[in-house]
Amino acid sequence: MNDIDGHTGEKDLHPIARDTSDFADLRRSGFIYVDKTSYFHRLISGHGPKCVFLSRPQRFGKSLMISTFEEIFKGRRDLFDGLAISKTDWQWRKYTVLKFRFNGVSTLTPERFDADFAAEVSRSLATAGVAYDPSLSPGQNFGLAIETLGAGAMDADADTATNDSQGRGVVILIDEYDAPVAHALADIDKAEAIRERLSEFYIQMKDRTGFIRFAIITGVSKFSKLSVFSALSNIVDISMDDPAYATILGYTDEELTANFEPHLREHARVMGMPYDDYRAEMKRWYNGFRFSKFDGTTLYNPVSVSETLALKNPAFGPKWTTTGRASMLMNYLKREDILERDYERVEGVDESEFDVADLRSLKPIGMLFQAGYLTVKDYDSDTESYTLGVPDEEVRRDLAKMVVGHAVEQLA
């Protein structure tokens, strides 16, 4: 209940998770969850593609999304009470899930990558109940696992008399698929060697799509020469082209109000600002990301929101940018210069500038865009060109520091 000044005491506020990518932990702990399950249901209910790729900047909710898909496909309906998907016809069958996360794989040397990558694949297969054969490559193990688990799930699905809850086919969830290549961009020869090793892994999905119920691959950038894109003709990139998924991650103004208004009002009180002025300032600091040519909706970075509202310091400040700059961008800057230009409004950007097919000719504008330091401001369908700009005040300040710091390093 609000007091006479119109604010709610901290003890009455629903808790905010400052940093979690575990959906089950978030729900069981009673933290605020901004419901994105209507988007997820659309993807997996037969209305969307079987194999999906989604790129977003780091710390934008990709890992939480992957964790949410995992719980959906494991049939854990209790975790979704009250959420959008619980109000649909989703059957809550239990599927066999293969989940991979490659951010922690070392790229110190190609040999160290091989060892860490094999260990990560072995761990993931063991979680799904498949033994890793060290005489085979990680890719070969992955391919056999798809066949074994997918065929087994289909056999169980056919025997509905004994197992009517088993889902048909294997579910593949790959988070940060591009991280090893991104970590190695300071040394292009090494990055290309790692890319080749990854390609042998991803190509295993080719010709095995009949065993796959659903696959989603996430990352910061689309390294289009990785075989996952060249081999999987049915993989659909929903990163920018489909406005239906423009707001699948990040928070809209409406979502911010619906989920966080008591926290927003309490923080406005701490800041000593009228609520409308506070909301305008928060939007200037943290809202401005856009992920569609045609949908102009702008989004708040979820990390910036959770950190700001959990701490409720009496001033706005950097939150997302203090969690660490994208390794892809920082490793690129070790070998390339940043263009000296006004990044507030970059007009006439062709889509080819986003291309990261050739690791030896990456473009600064594309790298800044992929890392979240530039975003879509407008799209001209006549010229098929973008206008890009800095998303918000938080990113603006960090970009300025990065440009200055890089210039100092270049002069040293």
BAVEX-702335 format. One line per 5 residues: their letters; for each residue y, z, x of C-alpha. Coordinates in Angstrom, 1 decimal, always signed. Last residue first. Layout:
REM residues N
A> Y:Z:X  ... .
REM end
This chain:
REM residues 412
ALQEV> +4.9:-27.2:+51.8  +6.8:-29.9:+49.9  +3.9:-30.9:+47.7  +3.1:-27.2:+47.0  +6.8:-26.6:+45.9 .
AHGVV> +6.6:-29.6:+43.6  +3.4:-28.3:+42.0  +5.0:-24.9:+41.4  +8.1:-26.5:+39.8  +6.0:-28.7:+37.5 .
MKALD> +3.7:-25.8:+36.6  +6.5:-23.5:+35.9  +8.1:-26.1:+33.6  +4.8:-26.7:+31.9  +4.4:-23.0:+31.3 .
RRVEE> +7.7:-22.7:+29.6  +7.2:-25.7:+27.3  +3.7:-24.5:+26.5  +5.0:-21.2:+25.0  +8.0:-22.9:+23.4 .
DPVGL> +5.9:-25.4:+21.4  +3.9:-28.7:+21.4  +5.6:-30.6:+24.2  +6.0:-34.2:+23.2  +4.2:-37.5:+22.5 .
TYSET> +5.2:-40.6:+20.7  +2.2:-42.8:+20.1  +1.6:-46.5:+20.1  -0.2:-48.9:+17.8  +2.9:-51.1:+17.7 .
DSDYD> +2.8:-51.5:+13.9  +0.9:-48.2:+13.4  +3.6:-46.2:+15.0  +2.4:-42.7:+15.6  +4.5:-39.5:+15.8 .
KVTLY> +4.8:-36.2:+17.6  +1.3:-36.1:+19.0  +0.7:-33.4:+21.7  +1.5:-32.8:+25.3  +0.6:-29.7:+27.3 .
GAQFL> -2.8:-29.5:+25.5  -5.1:-30.3:+28.4  -6.0:-33.7:+26.9  -2.3:-34.6:+26.6  -1.4:-33.5:+30.1 .
MGIPK> -4.3:-35.5:+31.5  -3.3:-38.6:+29.4  +0.3:-38.5:+30.6  -0.7:-38.0:+34.2  -3.0:-41.0:+34.2 .
LSRLD> -6.5:-41.0:+35.6  -7.3:-43.9:+38.0  -10.1:-42.6:+40.2  -12.1:-40.9:+37.4  -12.4:-44.2:+35.6 .
AVDFE> -13.4:-43.6:+32.0  -10.7:-41.0:+31.3  -8.7:-43.1:+28.8  -5.8:-41.3:+27.2  -3.3:-43.8:+28.7 .
SEDVG> -5.3:-46.6:+27.0  -4.1:-45.2:+23.6  -0.7:-46.7:+24.4  +2.3:-44.3:+24.8  +5.5:-45.9:+23.5 .
EVREY> +7.6:-42.8:+23.6  +7.5:-39.6:+25.6  +9.7:-37.0:+24.0  +10.0:-33.5:+25.4  +8.2:-34.6:+28.6 .
DRELI> +11.3:-35.8:+30.3  +10.2:-37.5:+33.4  +9.2:-36.8:+37.0  +5.6:-37.9:+36.8  +3.2:-35.2:+38.0 .
DERKL> +1.7:-35.9:+41.4  -2.0:-36.5:+42.1  -4.7:-34.9:+44.3  -4.5:-31.2:+43.6  -3.0:-32.1:+40.2 .
YNMLM> -6.3:-33.4:+39.0  -7.9:-30.0:+39.8  -5.2:-28.3:+37.8  -5.6:-30.6:+34.8  -9.4:-30.4:+34.5 .
SARGT> -9.3:-26.7:+35.3  -7.3:-26.1:+32.2  -4.7:-23.5:+32.8  -5.7:-19.8:+32.5  -5.6:-17.2:+29.8 .
TTWKP> -1.8:-16.8:+30.4  -1.1:-20.2:+28.7  -2.6:-19.0:+25.4  -0.4:-15.8:+25.3  +3.1:-16.5:+26.6 .
GFAPN> +5.8:-14.3:+25.1  +7.4:-13.1:+21.9  +9.1:-9.8:+21.9  +8.6:-6.2:+20.5  +4.9:-6.3:+21.3 .
KLALT> +2.6:-6.6:+18.3  -0.6:-6.4:+20.5  -3.1:-7.7:+17.8  -0.5:-10.0:+16.3  +0.5:-11.8:+19.5 .
ESVSV> -3.0:-12.0:+20.9  -4.5:-13.3:+17.7  -1.7:-15.9:+17.1  -1.6:-17.2:+20.7  -5.4:-17.5:+20.8 .
PNYLT> -5.4:-19.4:+17.5  -2.9:-22.1:+18.7  -0.8:-22.7:+15.7  -1.0:-26.1:+14.1  +1.1:-29.1:+13.0 .
TGDFK> +0.3:-31.2:+10.0  +1.4:-34.8:+10.5  -1.8:-36.5:+9.3  -1.8:-40.1:+10.3  -2.4:-40.3:+14.1 .
SFRFG> -4.1:-36.9:+14.1  -4.5:-33.9:+16.3  -1.1:-32.2:+16.1  -0.2:-29.0:+18.0  +3.3:-27.7:+17.2 .
NYWRK> +3.1:-24.0:+16.4  +3.2:-21.1:+18.9  +6.8:-20.3:+20.0  +8.9:-22.2:+17.5  +6.5:-21.2:+14.7 .
MEARY> +6.9:-17.5:+15.7  +10.7:-18.0:+15.7  +10.7:-19.4:+12.2  +8.4:-16.7:+10.9  +10.6:-14.0:+12.4 .
DDYPM> +13.7:-15.5:+10.8  +12.0:-15.5:+7.4  +10.8:-11.9:+7.9  +14.2:-10.5:+8.9  +13.9:-9.3:+12.5 .
GMVRA> +13.6:-5.8:+14.1  +10.7:-7.0:+16.3  +8.5:-4.1:+15.2  +9.4:-4.9:+11.6  +8.6:-8.6:+12.1 .
HERLH> +5.3:-7.4:+13.7  +4.4:-5.5:+10.5  +5.3:-8.4:+8.3  +3.1:-10.8:+10.4  +0.2:-8.3:+10.4 .
PEFNA> +0.4:-8.0:+6.6  +0.6:-11.8:+6.3  -2.4:-12.6:+8.5  -5.0:-14.4:+6.5  -3.2:-16.3:+3.7 .
TLEED> +0.1:-16.6:+5.7  -1.4:-18.0:+8.8  -3.7:-20.3:+6.8  -0.7:-21.7:+5.0  +1.2:-22.3:+8.2 .
TYGLI> -1.8:-24.1:+9.6  -4.2:-22.5:+12.1  -6.2:-24.1:+14.9  -9.5:-25.9:+14.5  -10.7:-28.3:+11.7 .
TAYAP> -7.0:-29.2:+11.0  -7.1:-32.9:+11.8  -10.7:-33.1:+10.4  -10.1:-35.2:+7.3  -7.5:-37.2:+9.3 .
DDMSI> -10.3:-39.0:+11.0  -9.1:-40.9:+14.2  -8.1:-38.0:+16.4  -11.0:-35.8:+17.6  -13.6:-37.0:+15.1 .
DVINS> -15.5:-39.1:+17.6  -18.7:-40.4:+15.9  -21.9:-40.7:+17.8  -24.0:-43.5:+16.3  -24.0:-45.8:+19.4 .
LASFV> -25.4:-43.0:+21.5  -26.0:-44.7:+24.9  -22.4:-45.4:+25.9  -21.0:-42.2:+24.6  -23.6:-39.7:+25.8 .
SLKSF> -24.0:-41.9:+28.8  -20.8:-40.4:+30.4  -18.5:-43.4:+31.0  -16.2:-42.2:+28.1  -15.2:-38.9:+29.8 .
KSVGT> -13.7:-37.6:+26.5  -11.7:-34.6:+27.4  -11.5:-30.9:+26.4  -15.0:-30.6:+25.3  -17.3:-30.5:+22.2 .
IIAFR> -20.6:-32.1:+21.3  -22.1:-31.8:+17.9  -25.7:-32.8:+17.0  -27.4:-32.8:+13.6  -30.9:-33.2:+12.2 .
IFGTR> -32.3:-34.7:+15.4  -35.9:-36.0:+15.7  -35.0:-39.5:+14.6  -32.1:-39.4:+17.0  -34.6:-39.6:+19.9 .
DKMQI> -33.9:-43.2:+21.0  -30.9:-41.9:+22.9  -30.6:-38.2:+23.1  -32.1:-38.2:+26.6  -29.0:-40.1:+27.7 .
YFESL> -27.2:-36.8:+27.8  -29.2:-35.4:+30.7  -29.2:-38.5:+32.9  -25.5:-38.8:+32.3  -25.0:-35.2:+33.5 .
RERIA> -26.4:-36.2:+36.9  -24.2:-39.2:+37.1  -21.1:-37.2:+36.2  -22.0:-34.7:+38.9  -22.0:-37.5:+41.5 .
EAKDI> -18.7:-38.9:+40.1  -17.1:-35.5:+40.3  -18.3:-35.1:+43.9  -16.8:-38.4:+45.0  -13.6:-37.6:+43.0 .
DALAH> -13.0:-34.3:+44.8  -10.2:-32.4:+43.0  -11.8:-33.5:+39.8  -14.8:-31.1:+40.3  -14.1:-28.5:+37.6 .
AVPAD> -13.5:-31.3:+35.1  -16.9:-32.9:+35.8  -18.6:-29.6:+35.3  -16.6:-28.8:+32.2  -17.3:-32.0:+30.3 .
YEDIL> -20.0:-30.7:+27.9  -17.8:-27.8:+27.0  -20.1:-26.7:+24.1  -23.3:-28.6:+23.2  -25.0:-27.8:+19.9 .
IVVGR> -28.2:-29.7:+19.1  -30.0:-29.1:+15.8  -33.7:-30.1:+15.7  -35.3:-31.9:+12.7  -36.3:-30.9:+9.2 .
GQSDN> -35.3:-27.3:+8.2  -37.9:-24.7:+7.5  -37.4:-22.6:+4.4  -40.4:-23.9:+2.4  -42.9:-22.8:+4.9 .
TATDA> -46.5:-22.5:+3.7  -46.6:-24.8:+0.6  -43.7:-26.8:+2.0  -46.0:-28.3:+4.7  -43.8:-31.4:+5.3 .
DADMA> -41.0:-29.1:+6.7  -43.4:-27.6:+9.1  -44.4:-31.0:+10.5  -40.7:-32.0:+10.7  -39.8:-28.8:+12.6 .
GAGLT> -42.7:-29.4:+15.0  -41.5:-33.0:+15.6  -38.0:-31.9:+16.3  -39.1:-29.1:+18.6  -41.4:-31.2:+20.7 .
EIALG> -39.4:-34.4:+20.7  -36.0:-32.6:+21.4  -37.7:-30.4:+24.0  -39.2:-33.4:+25.8  -35.8:-35.0:+26.1 .
FNQGP> -34.2:-31.7:+27.4  -37.0:-31.2:+30.0  -36.4:-34.8:+31.2  -32.7:-34.2:+31.4  -33.2:-31.0:+33.4 .
SLSPD> -35.4:-32.9:+35.8  -39.2:-32.4:+35.8  -41.4:-30.4:+38.2  -39.5:-27.2:+37.1  -41.1:-27.5:+33.6 .
YAVGA> -39.0:-25.3:+31.3  -40.9:-23.5:+28.5  -39.6:-24.0:+25.0  -39.0:-21.1:+22.6  -35.5:-22.0:+21.5 .
TALSR> -34.0:-19.3:+23.7  -36.3:-20.6:+26.5  -34.7:-24.0:+26.2  -31.2:-22.7:+26.6  -32.2:-20.6:+29.6 .
SVEAA> -33.9:-23.5:+31.3  -30.9:-25.8:+30.6  -28.6:-23.2:+32.2  -30.9:-22.7:+35.2  -31.2:-26.5:+35.8 .
FDADF> -27.4:-26.8:+35.7  -27.0:-23.9:+38.1  -29.5:-25.4:+40.6  -28.2:-29.0:+40.4  -24.6:-27.8:+40.5 .
REPTL> -25.3:-25.9:+43.7  -26.8:-29.1:+45.2  -23.8:-31.2:+44.1  -21.5:-28.6:+45.9  -19.1:-26.0:+44.6 .
TSVGN> -19.7:-27.4:+41.1  -21.0:-24.1:+39.5  -22.1:-24.2:+35.9  -20.2:-21.6:+33.9  -18.5:-24.0:+31.5 .
FRFKL> -21.8:-25.7:+30.6  -22.7:-24.2:+27.2  -25.9:-25.4:+25.6  -27.5:-24.7:+22.2  -30.8:-26.1:+21.0 .
VTYKR> -31.4:-25.0:+17.4  -34.6:-25.2:+15.3  -33.5:-25.0:+11.7  -33.8:-22.2:+9.2  -32.9:-23.4:+5.7 .
WQWDT> -29.7:-22.1:+4.0  -29.8:-24.6:+1.1  -26.1:-25.6:+1.1  -25.1:-26.2:-2.6  -21.6:-24.9:-2.1 .
KSIAL> -19.9:-21.5:-2.7  -21.3:-19.9:+0.4  -19.8:-22.7:+2.5  -16.3:-21.6:+1.5  -16.6:-18.0:+2.7 .
GDFLD> -17.2:-15.0:+0.5  -20.5:-14.1:+2.0  -21.0:-16.2:+5.2  -22.8:-13.7:+7.5  -25.3:-12.9:+4.7 .
RRGKF> -26.5:-16.6:+4.7  -28.0:-16.4:+8.2  -30.0:-19.6:+7.8  -30.3:-20.3:+11.5  -28.5:-23.6:+10.9 .
IEEFT> -25.4:-21.7:+9.6  -25.6:-19.2:+12.5  -25.6:-21.9:+15.1  -22.8:-23.8:+13.4  -20.7:-20.7:+13.5 .
SIMLS> -21.4:-20.3:+17.3  -20.3:-23.9:+17.9  -17.1:-23.2:+15.9  -16.4:-20.1:+17.9  -16.9:-22.1:+21.1 .
KGFRQ> -14.4:-24.8:+20.0  -11.7:-22.3:+18.9  -8.7:-23.6:+20.7  -9.2:-21.8:+24.0  -9.2:-25.1:+26.0 .
PRSLF> -7.6:-28.2:+24.5  -9.6:-30.0:+21.7  -12.2:-32.7:+21.8  -14.8:-33.3:+19.1  -17.9:-35.4:+19.2 .
VCKPG> -20.3:-35.8:+16.3  -23.9:-37.0:+15.9  -25.4:-37.1:+12.3  -22.2:-38.4:+10.7  -20.6:-36.8:+7.6 .
HGSIL> -21.3:-36.6:+3.9  -24.9:-35.5:+4.4  -24.2:-31.8:+4.2  -23.5:-31.3:+7.9  -20.0:-32.5:+8.5 .
RHFYS> -18.6:-31.6:+5.1  -20.1:-28.1:+5.4  -18.3:-27.6:+8.8  -15.0:-28.6:+7.2  -15.5:-26.2:+4.3 .
TKDVY> -16.6:-23.6:+6.9  -13.1:-23.3:+8.4  -12.4:-19.8:+7.1  -9.9:-17.9:+9.2  -11.9:-14.9:+10.2 .
IFGSR> -10.3:-11.5:+10.3  -12.5:-8.9:+12.0  -15.0:-6.9:+10.1  -17.3:-6.1:+13.1  -20.2:-7.9:+11.5 .
RLDAF> -18.2:-11.0:+10.9  -16.8:-11.2:+14.5  -20.1:-10.3:+16.0  -21.9:-13.0:+14.1  -19.3:-15.6:+14.9 .
DSTDR> -19.4:-15.0:+18.7  -16.4:-16.7:+20.4  -14.4:-13.6:+20.6  -11.0:-12.7:+22.1  -8.3:-10.7:+20.4 .
AIPHL> -10.3:-10.0:+17.3  -7.9:-8.9:+14.6  -8.5:-5.8:+12.5  -7.5:-5.6:+8.8  -4.3:-3.6:+8.6 .
DKEGT> -4.2:-0.2:+6.8  -4.3:+1.9:+10.0  -1.4:-0.1:+11.4  +0.9:+1.0:+8.6  +2.1:-1.6:+6.2 .
HGDID> +5.8:-2.6:+5.8  +8.1:-3.0:+2.9  +10.6:-0.3:+3.7  +9.5:+1.8:+0.8  +5.9:+1.8:+2.0 .
NM> +3.4:-1.0:+1.4  +0.0:+0.0:+0.0 .
REM end
